[in-house]
Amino acid sequence: MGDQMKLFHMHILLMFMIALFFCNTGNAQRLNAKVTVDIPRLREQPEIREALSELNQKLEDYINGTVWNEEYQDININCTIQLIVETYTDRGSDRVFRTQFLISTPSGENFYDRAAEFTYYARGQSFDKYRTTYDPLLNLVEYYIYMVIAGELDTYELFAGNPFYDRAQDLANQGQLSNYSTGWSGRLDEAIQASDGDHVPLREAKFYYYEGLYFVEKEPNPQYAEQLTKAVVDRLAVLYSKRPNSPALKRFLDSHYQEFCKLFQFDKDRSNIDRMIDIDARHRDTYSDCETRLSQ
C-alpha cells in the first residue's frame, strides 16, 4: 500500500472511532439470532418433543438479550443457528443430546459442527450468562458466537476480532477439561488456527475485501478499488502457499467467490483472475466467466 492508501486507512479508522465514541452506551452490541431446533429421528418420542419444545425460543431470548460486546456498539450481526438433535443417552442423572450444530451469517462467517453434545434437563432450565460452572449447551453456543463476532469484527477493523478469538479458546479449553469433551479439541484447534500467524493474511484480506467493495459499489474509485483488490489477492495467495487446505480459507472463498467479479471490474488485465483460479480451483468457472461478463 502506498502513502495515499495508508492515509486513507487512518482516516477510515479515525471516523470509525469517532462514531463509536458518540454511540449511546445503551446500544451495546447484541446479536439478532434466529434459532431452530430439529429432532428428525426423535419425533415419535413425546417426552423428547416436550422437553425440547421451547429450546429454540429460550436460546433466542438468551442470545438476543445478552450484551456480547461493549465496544463496537454500532455493528449489528444477524445470524441463524440450527441444532439437529439426532440421539440422546442418559448418563447418570444427565440426559445428553447428540446434535449437529450450524451457525451462519450473511457475510459468510459460517460454521458446521457435525458432532456436538449438550445436556438439557427440562423446559424450566434457566440460562445464566454469569454462571460459574461449565454448561455444555451454553458453552457450545457461546463458542460459536465468539467465533462469528471475531470474524465479523475483522472486516471492520484490522484484527479487531482478537479478544473474541481468545474467548472462544477459553471456552474450548473449558470444554476439553469437562465431562462433555466431545469435539472440543477440534474446536480449540479451529479457534487457534483462525488467529495464528499463518492466517494473518486472510484476516487482512477480509478487511481489504470489504473496503474494495465499498469503492466499487458505494463510492466508485478505480484507483482505490484496484489497489485493494490486489491487496486481497496477494494475501490470499500468501495463505494458500502456506496452508492450501485451510478450513478458514475455504470458508471465506465458498462464501464470496461469486462476488469477486465486482472487485475485478477496474482491473487492467486478468492477472488477478488467473491467480484466483490457482488459489480456488474449485470455482474456476466462476472466475473465468468474470472476464467475459466484465467485457460486455
Secondary structure, 3 states (H helix, E strand, C coil): CCHHHHHHHHHHHHHHHHHHHCCCHHHCECEEEEEEEECCCCCCCHHHHHHHCCHHHHHHHHHHCCCCECCCCCCCEEEEEEEEEEEEEEECCEEEEEEEEEEECCCCCCEEEEEEEEECCCCCCCCCCCCCCCCHHHHHHHHHHHHHHHHHHHCCCCCCCHHHHHHHHHHHHHHHCCCCCCCHHHHHHHHHHHCCHHHHHHHHHHHHHHHHHHHHHHCCCHHHHHHHHHHHHHHHHHHHHHCCCCHHHHHHHHHHHHHHHHHHCCCCCCHHHHHHHHHCHHHHHHHHHHHHHHCC
